[in-house]
Amino acid sequence: MVKIANNKQLKIAKKSKVDKLQKPLNLETINSLDFSSISVKNFQQQDNSQTMVGDTPRGSIAHQNPVTQPPLFQTTDDAPVMTSHPYLSGAQACLGKTLWDDIEGVPCFRRFFGQGFIEHNIIKENPETNRLELIAGNAAWEIIQKFNPEVAYMFLVFASCATDLEQPWSGNFTIKGTDLIKTFGWGNRTDLSLGKKLKKLGMIAQQVAHLSITINQLDLKRMKYSAEIQAMWQLKLQYTGQLSLVLEHNHPSKIDHEFDDPTELFITVGANDWVRPFQDLENYRSLYEYGLLAKSTLQINPYKNPIAARLAVLLTIMSRIKIDGEYKVGTLLKRIGFLCEEQLQELQSKSGYVKRIKLIEQWDNALLTLQDLGWQISFDVMTYPESIQPVWVLLEDKVKEKKKEEAQRPRGWLNVWLEAKIIIKPTEKIQEKLEAINAPALPISQTKPDFKQKNKTILTKSKDSESKDSEIKNSHINNKEESISVISIENQQKLIPGWALEEALKLRGWTKSYLAEKLNLQKSLPGKWINGSRKIQPLHLKQLWEWLAPELNQIMGN
């Protein structure tokens, strides 16, 4: 190893096309090397090649790593994320090319709200002027072509980190690339080295930074409008790593240097001024209209399950806005870019049979992925008939019939399916957190809060009654009985580990097949609960506690 004035470590290497050095590299050879072509200034120029997208040019940067934001999901499996119109439209715009329109040669994504609309375009920094410029035509479409769920994942991470600041959405924050690798679940990927993973993250971050935002406020009475276009995010990328010395065989006294793959990436991000109209400086919660981003959402493989990845991004934000969770299948497919007008015409054509089957199979697999991650999914029986519901929803005795009929779905099933209604809600844990948020903008479901309040009241009565004297003994007994009944109800919401369920069945003398029969489920499902590959749904959890409470309390109590 050789050190030079700027204190960066250099290792001796040769170019790939150059033969091995005929002589060993000794002290005399090192002393004879010409370092005149390398200087601290060269390194500073290389460092300064990393620019701030959407920000003014910087001078020389300090050789010191920035202070970074703590990684998301350190203590919980979810994190707050904004869900108001700019964030919804921004996340949707990142999902893919099919959601964008061409208006007079300029690609744009528009979403209407109230008395105005939000528009996103593509911007890029001009290297000569160091200013952001609107990109049109093929140059813009080439950038949009690279948009995919991973870009939307990065957008959600930016939004979540900005929400998590001490004063939300004020100032910049810095994320470490190695932390993002864990967040995205890339730690076990063997197809990419660390350096390539960091470079890929950098490219994804730059895709997000290409997004501009224009908030158009319309005054229909005076027939006026106001609009301001700007970069949605300010971005700076800083890679760190080692340099390699390169010796040329023909000129052994001169050396050059090459960059090794980076070992770390620092992504510094900040929201531009567009966020201010959505802020209440006295009460940041009013900005929030926020939902919760589940860690598992960012780890859905968008290449193996593209519909699930896109649905998870959209529903992460929509779950806060649309509390009832009811959507039409066709509406969701349109919003994630899987059902534009051209695609619909292809599906409805006589030659679109294979595409129709492929789309509904992808949809069914996507719903199964979401359910396995804890999303609550149900089907409107009036509009979503069993003949087009996923096989995994049906009971075992109906599965065989469904498989026989799959090749002969009812005539016109495509249109029925696209109009069918489905209810998709986030995990129970996230739903409870959303209901607990004390924000005026959040409609609160009445069912669970009323139940929890009832629990709290009864349990409080029971505690208070224990401190009373014997003159109100009867009242104390009544309250205690109420408390016990509430505890049994609370038990019905308590999760049952797989091992506990297995032991409880043994104590009761039931087989897994018998339990499946009692619950009218597939025979394999209790086994999946026990090995942890499937989650016990709330209805089944309640029934298990009703039937196996003594055994479960004995096992889990011990």
C-alpha positions in Angstrom: 0.0 0.0 0.0 1.2 3.5 -0.9 0.0 6.7 0.8 0.2 10.2 -0.8 -0.4 13.7 0.4 -4.2 13.6 0.5 -4.1 10.7 2.8 -6.0 8.4 0.5 -4.8 4.8 0.3 -3.7 3.5 -3.1 -3.0 -0.1 -4.0 -0.7 -1.0 -6.9 -2.6 -2.6 -9.8 -2.1 -3.1 -13.5 -4.5 -2.5 -16.4 -6.3 -5.6 -17.6 -4.8 -5.5 -21.1 -1.2 -5.1 -19.8 1.1 -8.1 -19.1 2.3 -8.7 -15.6 5.3 -6.7 -14.6 8.5 -8.5 -15.4 10.3 -7.2 -12.4 8.9 -7.3 -8.8 7.9 -3.9 -7.4 10.6 -3.0 -4.9 11.4 0.2 -3.0 13.7 1.5 -5.7 10.9 1.1 -8.3 8.4 2.9 -6.1 10.9 5.8 -5.5 11.3 6.1 -9.3 7.6 6.5 -10.0 6.3 9.8 -11.4 3.4 11.2 -9.3 3.4 14.5 -11.1 0.1 13.7 -12.9 -1.7 13.1 -9.6 -2.4 15.9 -7.1 -4.8 16.8 -4.3 -6.5 19.1 -6.8 -7.2 16.1 -9.0 -9.0 14.3 -6.2 -11.0 17.3 -5.3 -12.1 17.7 -8.9 -13.2 14.1 -8.9 -15.1 14.5 -5.6 -16.8 17.6 -7.0 -18.1 15.6 -9.9 -21.0 14.5 -7.6 -23.6 17.3 -7.9 -26.7 18.3 -6.1 -29.6 17.8 -8.4 -32.0 20.6 -7.9 -29.6 22.7 -5.9 -27.0 25.4 -6.7 -23.4 24.3 -7.5 -21.1 23.8 -4.5 -17.5 24.6 -3.9 -15.0 22.0 -2.8 -16.4 19.4 -0.5 -14.9 18.5 2.9 -13.5 15.0 3.2 -15.7 14.1 6.0 -18.7 11.8 6.1 -22.0 13.6 6.7 -24.2 13.0 9.7 -26.8 10.4 8.6 -30.4 9.7 9.5 -31.0 6.6 11.6 -32.2 3.8 9.4 -36.0 3.3 9.0 -37.6 0.4 10.8 -35.1 0.2 13.7 -37.7 -0.4 16.4 -40.9 -1.0 14.4 -41.9 -2.6 11.1 -43.6 0.5 9.9 -42.8 4.2 9.6 -45.0 7.3 9.0 -45.2 8.6 5.4 -47.1 11.6 3.9 -50.2 10.8 2.0 -51.5 14.1 0.8 -51.9 14.9 -3.0 -48.3 15.7 -3.9 -46.9 12.5 -2.3 -49.6 10.3 -3.9 -49.1 11.8 -7.3 -45.3 11.6 -7.0 -45.3 8.0 -5.9 -47.7 7.1 -8.7 -45.6 8.9 -11.3 -42.6 6.8 -10.4 -44.4 3.5 -11.0 -43.9 3.4 -14.8 -44.2 4.9 -18.3 -47.8 3.8 -19.0 -49.2 6.3 -16.4 -47.7 9.3 -18.3 -49.2 11.3 -21.1 -47.6 13.2 -24.0 -48.9 16.8 -24.2 -47.6 18.7 -27.1 -44.3 16.7 -27.1 -43.8 17.1 -23.3 -44.3 14.0 -21.1 -46.4 14.7 -18.0 -48.2 13.0 -15.2 -51.3 14.9 -13.9 -53.5 14.3 -10.9 -56.5 16.6 -10.1 -57.5 17.8 -6.7 -60.0 20.3 -5.4 -59.6 23.5 -7.4 -56.5 22.6 -9.2 -54.1 19.8 -10.3 -50.6 18.6 -9.7 -48.4 18.0 -12.7 -45.0 16.2 -12.9 -42.5 16.6 -15.7 -38.9 15.5 -16.2 -36.0 17.8 -15.4 -32.3 17.5 -15.7 -29.3 19.6 -14.8 -27.5 21.3 -17.7 -23.8 20.6 -17.1 -22.8 23.9 -18.8 -25.1 26.2 -16.9 -25.6 24.1 -13.7 -29.3 24.9 -14.0 -32.3 22.6 -14.1 -34.0 22.4 -17.4 -37.3 20.9 -18.5 -36.7 17.9 -20.7 -39.1 17.1 -23.6 -39.4 14.5 -26.3 -37.4 11.3 -26.5 -34.8 12.5 -24.0 -37.6 12.7 -21.3 -39.2 9.4 -22.3 -35.8 7.6 -22.0 -35.7 8.7 -18.4 -39.3 7.7 -17.7 -38.7 4.3 -19.3 -36.5 3.6 -16.3 -39.3 4.3 -13.8 -40.5 1.2 -11.9 -41.6 0.2 -8.4 -38.0 0.5 -7.1 -38.0 4.2 -8.0 -41.4 4.5 -6.2 -39.8 2.7 -3.2 -37.1 5.3 -3.0 -39.6 8.1 -3.3 -41.5 6.6 -0.3 -38.2 6.3 1.7 -37.5 10.0 1.0 -41.0 11.0 2.1 -40.8 8.8 5.2 -37.4 10.1 6.2 -38.6 13.7 5.7 -41.6 13.0 7.9 -39.3 11.5 10.6 -37.2 14.7 11.0 -37.5 16.6 14.3 -39.3 19.3 12.4 -40.9 17.4 9.5 -40.0 18.5 6.0 -37.7 21.3 7.1 -34.1 20.9 6.1 -32.1 18.1 4.6 -31.3 14.6 5.7 -28.7 12.0 4.7 -29.2 8.3 4.2 -26.4 5.7 4.1 -26.5 3.4 1.1 -25.6 0.4 3.2 -28.6 1.0 5.4 -30.8 1.2 2.3 -29.5 -2.2 1.1 -30.9 -3.7 4.3 -34.2 -1.7 4.0 -34.7 -3.0 0.5 -33.9 -6.5 1.5 -30.8 -6.7 -0.8 -28.5 -8.1 1.8 -28.7 -11.6 0.5 -28.5 -10.8 -3.1 -25.5 -12.5 -4.7 -26.0 -11.2 -8.3 -24.6 -7.8 -7.3 -21.5 -6.9 -5.4 -21.6 -4.2 -2.7 -20.3 -1.6 -5.1 -22.9 -2.4 -7.7 -25.7 -2.3 -5.2 -24.6 1.2 -4.1 -24.3 2.3 -7.7 -27.8 1.0 -8.4 -29.2 2.9 -5.4 -27.5 6.0 -6.7 -29.1 5.6 -10.1 -32.5 5.0 -8.5 -32.2 8.1 -6.4 -31.3 10.2 -9.4 -34.4 8.9 -11.2 -36.5 10.3 -8.3 -34.6 13.6 -8.6 -35.6 13.9 -12.2 -39.2 14.5 -11.1 -40.5 18.1 -11.1 -43.7 19.3 -9.5 -46.1 22.0 -10.6 -49.0 22.8 -8.3 -51.7 24.5 -10.4 -54.2 26.5 -8.3 -57.3 27.4 -10.4 -59.6 30.3 -9.6 -62.7 29.5 -11.7 -64.6 32.6 -10.6 -62.0 35.0 -11.8 -60.7 32.6 -14.5 -57.2 32.8 -13.3 -54.5 30.3 -12.3 -51.2 30.3 -10.6 -48.4 27.7 -11.3 -44.8 27.2 -10.2 -42.5 24.5 -11.5 -39.6 23.3 -9.5 -37.6 20.2 -8.6 -39.5 18.0 -6.2 -36.3 16.9 -4.4 -32.9 18.3 -3.9 -30.3 15.5 -4.2 -26.6 15.0 -3.6 -24.8 11.7 -3.9 -21.4 11.1 -2.3 -19.6 7.9 -3.0 -16.6 6.8 -0.9 -14.1 4.1 -1.7 -10.5 3.5 -2.6 -8.3 4.4 -5.5 -6.0 2.0 -7.4 -2.6 2.9 -8.9 -2.3 1.7 -12.5 1.2 1.0 -14.0 1.5 0.8 -17.8 4.1 -1.7 -19.1 5.4 0.6 -21.8 5.9 3.5 -19.3 6.9 1.9 -16.0 7.9 5.3 -14.5 4.5 6.9 -14.9 1.3 5.9 -13.1 -2.4 6.7 -13.4 -5.3 6.0 -11.0 -8.6 4.3 -11.3 -11.6 4.3 -8.9 -12.5 1.0 -7.2 -16.1 0.2 -6.6 -17.5 2.3 -3.8 -17.8 1.0 -0.3 -20.4 3.5 0.9 -22.9 6.0 -0.6 -24.3 9.0 1.2 -27.6 10.3 -0.2 -28.5 13.8 1.0 -32.1 14.8 0.3 -34.3 17.8 0.9 -37.8 18.8 -0.3 -38.1 22.1 -2.2 -40.4 25.0 -1.5 -43.5 23.2 -2.9 -44.0 21.6 0.5 -44.7 24.9 2.3 -48.4 25.4 1.2 -49.1 22.0 2.7 -47.5 22.8 6.1 -49.0 24.3 9.2 -45.9 25.7 10.9 -47.7 25.8 14.3 -48.9 22.2 14.0 -47.0 19.9 11.8 -49.6 17.2 12.3 -51.9 19.0 9.9 -49.4 18.5 7.1 -49.5 14.8 7.8 -52.6 13.4 6.4 -50.1 10.6 6.8 -50.2 6.8 6.6 -47.7 4.2 7.6 -45.2 2.6 5.3 -44.6 -1.1 6.1 -41.1 -2.4 5.8 -42.4 -5.5 4.0 -43.7 -3.2 1.1 -40.1 -2.2 0.2 -39.0 -5.8 0.0 -41.6 -7.1 -2.5 -39.6 -8.2 -5.6 -41.0 -5.9 -8.4 -39.6 -8.1 -11.1 -41.2 -11.4 -9.9 -44.4 -9.8 -8.7 -44.9 -6.4 -10.4 -48.6 -6.0 -9.6 -48.1 -6.7 -5.9 -45.2 -4.2 -5.8 -47.3 -1.5 -7.5 -50.4 -2.2 -5.4 -48.4 -2.0 -2.2 -47.0 1.4 -3.2 -50.4 2.8 -4.1 -52.3 1.3 -1.2 -49.7 2.5 1.3 -50.9 6.0 0.6 -54.5 5.3 -0.3 -55.1 3.4 2.9 -54.9 6.7 4.8 -57.2 8.4 2.3 -59.7 5.7 1.7 -60.5 4.3 5.1 -63.1 1.7 3.9 -60.5 0.1 1.6 -63.1 -0.5 -1.2 -61.9 -0.3 -4.8 -62.9 -1.6 -8.2 -60.4 -4.0 -9.7 -60.3 -2.0 -13.0 -59.6 1.3 -11.0 -56.7 -0.2 -9.2 -55.2 -1.7 -12.4 -55.4 1.7 -14.1 -53.8 3.5 -11.2 -50.8 1.2 -11.2 -50.3 1.3 -15.0 -51.7 -2.1 -15.9 -54.8 -1.0 -17.7 -54.4 1.9 -20.1 -56.9 2.3 -22.9 -54.6 0.5 -25.4 -54.2 -2.4 -23.0 -57.9 -2.6 -22.4 -58.6 -2.8 -26.1 -56.1 -5.6 -26.5 -57.7 -7.5 -23.6 -61.2 -7.2 -25.0 -60.1 -8.3 -28.5 -60.7 -11.9 -29.7 -56.9 -12.4 -29.8 -56.5 -11.2 -26.2 -57.5 -14.5 -24.6 -54.0 -15.4 -23.4 -53.4 -11.9 -22.1 -56.7 -11.9 -20.2 -55.7 -15.2 -18.4 -52.2 -13.9 -17.7 -53.5 -10.7 -16.2 -56.0 -12.3 -13.8 -53.4 -14.9 -12.7 -50.9 -12.1 -12.0 -53.7 -10.3 -10.1 -54.6 -13.3 -8.0 -50.9 -14.0 -7.2 -50.4 -10.3 -6.2 -53.4 -10.5 -3.8 -51.9 -13.6 -2.2 -48.6 -11.9 -1.8 -50.3 -9.0 0.0 -52.3 -11.2 2.2 -49.2 -13.2 3.2 -47.7 -9.9 4.3 -50.7 -9.2 6.5 -52.9 -7.0 4.3 -56.6 -7.7 5.0 -58.4 -8.7 1.8 -62.0 -9.5 1.2 -64.3 -9.7 -1.8 -67.7 -8.1 -2.4 -70.0 -11.1 -2.9 -72.5 -9.1 -4.9 -70.0 -7.9 -7.6 -67.1 -10.3 -7.2 -68.5 -13.8 -7.9 -66.7 -17.0 -6.8 -66.2 -18.0 -10.4 -63.6 -15.3 -10.8 -62.2 -15.1 -7.2 -58.7 -16.5 -6.6 -58.5 -20.2 -6.0 -56.7 -19.7 -2.7 -59.8 -17.9 -1.3 -62.1 -20.9 -1.8 -62.6 -23.9 0.5 -60.9 -27.1 -0.5 -64.1 -28.8 -1.7 -64.7 -25.9 -4.1 -61.1 -25.6 -5.3 -61.5 -28.7 -7.5 -64.7 -27.4 -9.0 -63.0 -24.0 -9.6 -60.0 -25.6 -11.4 -62.4 -27.5 -13.7 -64.3 -24.3 -14.5 -61.2 -22.0 -14.9 -60.9 -22.8 -18.6 -64.6 -22.0 -19.0 -65.1 -18.8 -17.1 -68.5 -17.2 -17.6 -68.9 -15.3 -20.9 -68.0 -11.6 -20.5 -66.1 -12.4 -17.3 -63.4 -9.7 -18.1 -65.9 -6.8 -17.8 -67.5 -8.3 -14.6 -64.0 -8.7 -13.1 -62.9 -5.2 -13.9 -66.1 -3.8 -12.3 -65.9 -6.1 -9.3 -65.3 -4.6 -5.8 -62.6 -5.7 -3.5 -61.7 -4.5 0.0 -58.0 -4.2 0.8 -56.8 -2.7 4.1 -53.4 -2.6 5.7 -52.3 -4.9 8.5 -54.4 -4.8 11.7 -51.4 -3.3 13.5 -51.2 -0.4 11.0 -55.0 0.1 11.1 -54.9 0.4 14.9 -52.1 3.0 14.6 -54.0 5.0 12.0 -57.1 5.1 14.2 -55.0 6.2 17.2 -53.5 9.2 15.4 -55.0 12.3 16.9 -55.3 14.4 13.7 -58.4 16.2 12.5 -57.7 15.2 8.9 -58.0 11.5 9.9 -61.5 10.1 10.0 -61.6 7.6 12.8 -63.4 4.3 12.6 -65.9 4.1 15.5 -66.0 0.3 16.0 -62.6 -0.4 17.5 -62.3 2.8 19.5 -65.7 2.2 21.1 -64.6 -1.4 22.0 -61.3 -0.3 23.4 -63.0 2.4 25.5 -65.4 -0.2 26.8 -62.5 -2.4 27.7 -60.7 0.4 29.4 -63.8 1.4 31.4 -64.6 -2.1 32.6 -61.1 -2.8 33.6 -60.8 0.5 35.4 -64.0 -0.3 37.3 -62.6 -3.6 38.3 -59.4 -2.0 39.7 -61.4 0.7 41.5 -63.7 -1.8 43.0 -60.8 -3.8 44.6 -60.1 -0.7 46.7 -63.6 -0.3 48.0 -64.7 -1.7 51.4 -67.0 -4.7 51.8 -70.2 -2.6 51.8 -70.1 -2.7 47.9 -68.9 -6.3 47.7 -71.7 -7.3 45.3 -70.8 -4.4 42.9 -67.2 -5.5 43.1 -68.1 -9.1 42.1 -70.2 -7.9 39.2 -67.4 -5.7 37.9 -64.9 -8.5 38.3 -67.1 -10.8 36.2 -67.3 -8.1 33.5 -63.5 -7.7 33.6 -63.0 -11.5 33.2 -65.3 -11.5 30.2 -63.4 -8.6 28.6 -60.1 -10.4 29.1 -61.5 -13.4 27.3 -62.5 -11.1 24.5 -59.0 -9.6 24.5 -57.6 -13.1 24.3 -59.5 -13.6 21.1 -57.3 -10.9 19.5 -54.1 -12.3 21.0 -51.8 -13.9 18.4 -51.2 -17.7 18.7 -47.7 -18.9 17.9 -47.5 -21.9 15.7 -45.8 -24.1 18.4 -48.5 -23.2 20.9 -51.3 -24.1 18.4 -49.6 -27.5 17.7 -49.3 -28.3 21.5 -52.9 -27.1 22.1 -54.2 -29.5 19.4 -52.3 -32.4 21.0 -53.7 -31.6 24.5 -57.3 -31.4 23.0 -56.7 -34.6 20.9 -57.5 -32.9 17.6 -55.7 -33.4 14.4 -54.8 -30.6 12.0 -57.2 -32.1 9.4 -60.0 -32.1 12.0 -59.4 -28.5 12.9 -59.5 -27.6 9.2 -62.8 -29.4 8.8 -64.3 -27.6 11.8 -63.2 -24.2 10.3 -64.3 -25.2 6.7 -60.7 -24.5 5.4 -58.2 -26.3 3.3 -56.6 -29.2 5.2 -53.1 -27.8 4.6 -53.9 -24.4 6.2 -53.5 -25.3 9.9 -50.1 -26.8 9.1 -49.1 -23.5 7.5 -50.2 -21.7 10.6 -48.0 -24.0 12.7 -44.9 -23.6 10.5 -45.4 -19.9 10.3 -45.8 -19.7 6.5 -49.3 -18.2 6.8 -50.9 -15.8 9.2 -54.0 -16.8 11.3 -56.8 -14.4 10.1 -58.8 -12.6 12.8 -62.0 -14.6 12.3 -60.1 -17.9 12.7 -58.1 -16.5 15.6 -61.4 -15.8 17.5 -62.7 -19.3 16.9 -59.4 -20.9 18.0 -59.6 -19.0 21.3 -63.2 -20.0 21.8 -62.4 -23.7 21.3 -58.9 -24.0 22.7 -58.7 -21.3 25.4 -57.9 -23.7 28.3 -55.1 -25.4 26.4 -53.7 -22.2 25.0 -53.7 -20.4 28.4 -52.0 -23.4 30.0 -49.3 -23.6 27.3 -48.7 -19.9 26.7 -48.9 -19.2 30.5 -46.2 -21.7 31.1 
